[in-house]
């Protein structure tokens, strides 16, 4: 860090390397009508257990009449469920407004609200993909009310972005 002080005014400049992360976006490919449809991508950081998360997801799927929820462990110690973080993919096409409503719903108190807010600002949601040679562990599929109307191949684009570190 370079710092300078002149007549009571301080100025500093610093450079910091932040690693690149790769993610998948919620926007659906082939949205030629401009309907702005999205898959539901949820980031869960503070679920007390996988069972409680699945129960909350079941209530959410019933309430919004949506398809299966695919639950993956995105990080955490494999031997300590209390440290697990999750990514959830729901392959039902919903409007931008409906996606934001579902991501912020009180039925899912474990959902990362900052993930929902950042997506609202950018007009799409992104979930980080595992690094080279790594895989997320698929833990559960919570049955939905309807059949999925899109597939993972319908998601429009992948994104490379700078991952923020503290």
N, C-alpha and C positions, 0 to 999 in steps of 0.2 A: 504494500500500500504506500502510496506517495501522499504525503501530507504537507501542507504549507500554511503558515499563519502570517498575516500581514495586517497591521493596525487593528487588531481585535477581530478580524474576519479570518475564519479558517476555511480551508478548501482541501478536499482529499479526493483521490482517485484510486480505485482498486479494480483489479481484474480477478475474475473467479471463473474457473472452469466448471461447467455443469454438464453432466453426461447426457448423451442423447437417449431418448426413449422412443419406442415405436408403439403405436396404438392403432386401434380400429375405431372408425367413426360410426355413429348411429344412422347416418343418412342412407337411404335406400337407393340402390342403383336403378336407373331407368325411370326416374321420377320426371318424365317428360311433360306431365301436365302441371308441374310446379305445385303439386299438392303438399310438398314439404313433409313427407312421411318419414318416420323414424322407427327403428327397432329400439327396444328398451334395454339400456345398458346401465346396470347398477353397480356402484362401488360400496361395499359394506366393510366398515372398519371395526365396529364395536358390538358385534353380536355376542351374547353370553355363551351360546352353544349352537352347534349346527341344527339340533332338533328345534330349538326356539326360533331360529332363523327360518327353517322350513315351515313351521306353523304360521309365522307372520306372512311368509310368502303365499301360503295357501289362502289366507284371508284376503290378501291383495288380489290374487288371481280371480277369486270368486267375485269380489266387489266390482272389478273392472271387466270381467268376462274376457279374459285373455288366455293365451296358450301357455304351454309348459315353461317353467323356469329352470334353466340349466345353471347349477351352482358349482363354481370352481374355487379352489383355495388358491389365492394369488400370492400369499406370503404367510410367514409365521413358522414357528417350530413344528415340524410334523408330529412330534410327540406331546405337544401341549396345546390343546384345543383353545385355550383362553387367549393364545397369541395369534390365532388365525385371522386373516383378512380374506374377503371373498369378492369375486366378480360374478355377477349374475347376468345372463343373457336370456331375453324373452323375445322370441321371433314372431311377434305380432306387429303389424304395421299400424302405427297410430300417428295422429297429427302432432305437430310440435307442442301445441298447447296441452293436449292430453298427456303426452310424454312427461312434460314438466309437472303436471298435476299428479301423475302416478309416482314420479320420483320423490315428490315432496309429501306424499300422503302419510298421515299419522299411523296408518296400519303397518307401516314399515319404519319403525323408530330407529332402526339400525343403519338406515341408508345415510351415506355421507352427503350432507346437505350442501357442502362446498362444491362437490362434484355436480350436483344439480344446478347450483348458481352459475358455475363456470360455463356449463353447457348452455344455460339460458342466455348468457352474454354472447357466446360464440355462435348460437343457433344450431348446435349439434353437441353430442356428448361423445367423449373418447374414453376408452379403457386401454390401459397400458397392456402390451403383449409381453410375454416372457422373453428374456434375452436369448442369444444364440445357444443352442444346445440344452435349453431348459424348457420344461413344460409345466403348465398348471395342472393340478390334480383335480379331475372331475369327481365331485363328492356325491351329488344327488341331482335328480330331476324331479321337481315338484309338479305333479300333473295339473294341467290347466283345464279350463272349461271348454275351450275350442281348440281346433287343430291349428298349428302354426301356418300362417299365410305367406311367410317369407323364409328363406334359408340363410345360413351364414354367407353364402356366395352372393346374396343380394345386397350385402352391405357395400356401400359405394367406394370407400377409399380407406387406405391406411395412411397414417400420418407419422412423420418423424418430428419430434419436438424436443426442446430442451427441458430436461427434468429439473425441477427446482430443488435445491438442497439447502439446508440450513447450516 
